[in-house]
Structure formats: C-alpha cells, structure tokens
C-alpha cells in the first residue's frame, strides 16, 4: 500500500491479489532503448504486465518548421528525422514535391537514386544488426557491422559531401553527378559485401544463445500486424508479402529484379531473418543499378525549379536570373495535396504535402515507420520477460529522431 | 496463402490497375451510398473523398470490409489547419491502403474551430491510436471515443496547439520559465 502512494499519478497500477506488481521506468537514458525512449513497465515478478511508451524527448517541431521554409530548404530538415536512412527521407520529400510539380526525372538521376538509397538501406540495416546484437550481449557483431557501414558512408560522402546528413537529392534530380571514380569504388564494395553477410551469419545466426533469445519472442500475427499498421520488415516478418517498391513502384523500382523476403513466424527471429535476407536483396539491386548507369543529365529540364549549372550561369543571363529567383524567392508549387509513400529501411515512409500555390508548403506531415511500429510495442511486449523487451525494441528497429520529429 | 497471391502481382501491372481502380471504386461507392460522399477530388493521380463528419466511422468500417476495396490498412492520419480565416478551418485526412489490392484512397473530414470533434477510428484500426493522439496534441482535434487521448509529443502541461497557423514558430515564451 505504501508503494502506491509514492508513485507519480501517471503510473498506472493494476490491481493484483498478491500485490507483487512493480512499476519501473526504463529509459530515457537506457542504452538499449536506441535513443531517448522511456517505457513505463508494470512488472509482475519478471513478467511484463503492461508497457506504456513515453515519447517526445526529441521533438523539435520539424513539421512546423517546414511551413516556414521554402521547398528546397526543407530537404535538409528531412535528413535529421530518420538519421540512419537520410537518403530515404530526402527521396520521399522530393518525390512528393515532384508529384505536385509534375516533374519528369532523367533516367540517370533515377538510377543513382536507387543505387544510393539501397546502399543507405544496407547501412541502416547494419546499424540495426550491430545494436540489436549488442543489446543481446554479442559485442563482436557491432564492430563487423560498423566496419562495413564505414565503407558505405565513405561512398555517400564521396557523392554528396555529407556522411550522416547527405541532402543529396534535389527537387528535380540530384545535387550533382557522381564524382569520378565512384563507380569503381562502389563496385569494390559490392564485390566484397557478400563475404561480410556470410560473416554476420557465422557470428549470429548459428549462435544458440541468440536463437534462444529471439525465437518465439514478441510474436505478432499477420492480422494484428496489419491492424497495428506495422510496415516494412516488421510486417514481412509476420508473413505478409508487402513491399511498396513492388506494390506502388516509384523511381523505377519496377525495372529491378529482386525478391521480397518474408518469414511466417512473426517473432523477433523472423524479423531478424527478413532484414538479413534484405541485405542480400539490397546488394543485388545496387549491383543492378550500378550496371545500368549510363551517361546523361541528372537534373530535370525545368529551369524555374532546378538550379542551373555553375558554368551556364557565367555565360547565360537567363540562367543567372533563374538562379537568383530560385534562391531569393523560391518557386511556386501548384496548389493541391499529395501523399507519397516509399519503402524506407524501416517500413512505409509517407509524406503528406499540401501546397497553397506559394513557395512554401502549407503543411508537411511525415508518416514515420518507426512511430507506427513503436505504437505496437505494448501489444508485443505484454506477457514477455523484462529482458526480452530489449530484444523486441531492437527487432522493431526504431529511430527516435523520426518518432518525435 | 497471402504470399501465394501476392507473388503473381510481381510484374509492373499492379501499378496500372491501382491507378484506375480507386476512381471506379469511388463511383461505385457513390452510386451505392450517395449520402456518404459530399465531394470527390481527383488530382495528381490521387483520389480524395470528403465525408460528413458524423459518418466517418460508418464509412471507414465499410471500406475496411468492402470486398471490392479491402482498405484494411490505415497508412496515415493527419490533421491540417487550412488557415485562420478559412471556414471550416480544420481537416483530418485518413490515408487508407489495401494490402491485397495495393491501391490507396484519402478520406477527408472537415471540422470547424467551434466544434472540433470527430469520432475516433481506433475501434476499426488500433494503429489510429497514436495518430489521433498526435493530431490532438498538435491541432487540438478531439477524437470522441478514443481510449487514451493524451498529449504524445509535447509535455502534458503545454499550452496551446503548436501546429495551428496562429501559433508562433518560436512559441510564446521560453517554456522553462513558466
């Protein structure tokens, strides 16, 4: 009785006859909550009775900020949402704006978008794999994953100049073409990567401790997964064959040959296996994209929207005027609203964009996959051991930057 | 069984059919229940139906179980402030998706500032829970029948609704000084 009086009011204590329940606060500084997530756990012994996620510690009002920035300035904000998959965020944002503007993107720009996005997906999955294994006590995997991720970040840095916040895509194409020698370096990485996937499997997949910690934990059925709005690997881990790259293809994904891995079990292990198989598929898509790179323009032919080349500005008066107008005043986007979904590394990343005809959007909303996937955590974690909550959070692959925005 | 039927749709075909299907579906829906639809907007390859506020739960639960549509997945739910002068001022957008037929539709509900209430759809999709809390937190839209309508991103003692157009970008005063 005395414990109940000391608990702050928002903690909810469920009446139990034996009075063995305890409410603990996990996070926001707990390392395995992957950022600043706080969970209120009601425990009965070691068993979780109730989970209440508490989010918002990283809320920075990004959706408000979009309304005060021109369309092209918004791209850098998107980098900071899901900071493990910034190119995916860039892509969703610029594609929503391109849909409103009705722009046609050149073939080479689309191929480079696919190539870099798939590299970024591999990098995002590697961070998930390393930290997920680290949460469960396997430290070595982390170093192997970050060694490979470093190579990808170097490639992205070569292309865009940024490692964590590339802002590589522009409304109407890319910031600039790939640098000289990129294709060779990328090919070197792609040639070596299958060996690294083999290493991850050797380190983890055959490990009986890891199997015991993941198999049969945090189960969710396909029906429930759809009800909770899970997407991406979390949904495919429940046996639902749904990938937006297949269902609503964008930026030329319909031309690539890849499999959509699914696992029927719906537990932590199934979500692990889906992502491990996705590493292979992303590698295959990147290889195909690299072989399809043909010379050509990387910016759409829309002088009022796309910044002109530096050289053209020195020779042509109109290019200089367009440059000035785009920077100083921005470009007007036709009034209307669109919702553009893409398959980000964590699931469906949708951008709702509403324009009232001016140079700044009237509303931008991000449907973050992490936000929705995390909302299913109370359902996944109830009835599990408290140590397994860590495994379940890891298997959802959340990024708090995107949840709180 | 789910994966078997999906594999056959791996060709670029579904993208074509998914663009045509929703408009035909909406025509069929309008024929069947004209009182449900106050407006249809077809723009940028996306279809929007504006639904009277009182009917949102009826329409959503029908669309979820409708054999022709099968909109079983609530992809997103978000509020919009159309501007202080506009009447009605607020709208709530429901983005539905079909996991078997792969088409999308947007349902829109218009709300006035004086009576900013709409029925919650958490009884149809549990994923609506957090989306509705977010919309309540940032716009002040009240979802009747929501099991746990609390602020989600901002602190519980926050004053005002941050994404409304009349809320200043930098807030009113430093939050910590209150």
Interface residues (C-beta under 8 A of the other chain):
Chain A: X10 X55 X56 X59 X61 X63 X64 X65 X68 X99 X100 X222 X226 X227 X228 X229 X239 X240 X241 X242 X246 X247 X248 X249 X254 X260 X262 X336 X337 X338 X339 X341 X348 X350 X352 X354 X362 X363 X365 X367 X371 X372 X375 X376 X379 X404 X405
Chain B: X2 X3 X6 X7 X9 X10 X12 X14 X15 X18 X43 X44 X45 X46 X48 X72 X73 X74 X75 X76 X78 X80 X81 X82 X83 X93 X95 X97 X99 X102 X104 X106 X125 X126 X127 X129 X130 X131 X138 X151 X152 X153 X154 X155 X156 X162 X163 X167 X169
